[in-house]
Amino acid sequence: MTEFRPWHQAAKRRERRAVVAVVVTRPNVAAVPPPAPLSKAKRRPPPKQPNPYWEEAHRVAMAWLDEHGYPKAGDHGQAKLVKHVMQWLSDRDHEPGERTVRRYVAGWIEEYKRMVGASS
């Protein structure tokens, strides 16, 4: 037959077990290394050095801008420059993504505007 115990006695027994477990595991806590980060996706890798072909692509883009002028709103000049630079890179067996080329080209256009004294 099962012995009847009031709920508070059972609770005290659980507390004693918990305290014993903490006391037993406490000395080993210092030996356990800290937990690793949950996700490496949250950490950014260190910045990469740009590939050396971007310097030459920069010169090609500046020559194109000298010949055609900087793009105005609505004239699709930036898209034409992106296409020109992508074709130039492709001819030299480099295949960066279009988004990467657009990012570089946008910076080069701003640099060109500052060079010729145009307002942004």
Secondary structure, 3 states (H helix, E strand, C coil): CCCCCCHHHHHHHHHHHHHHHHHHHHHHHCCCCCCCCCCHHHCCCCCCCCCCHHHHHHHHHHHHHHHHCCCCCCCCHHHHHHHHHHHHHHHCCCCCCHHHHHHHHHHHHHHHHHHHCCCC
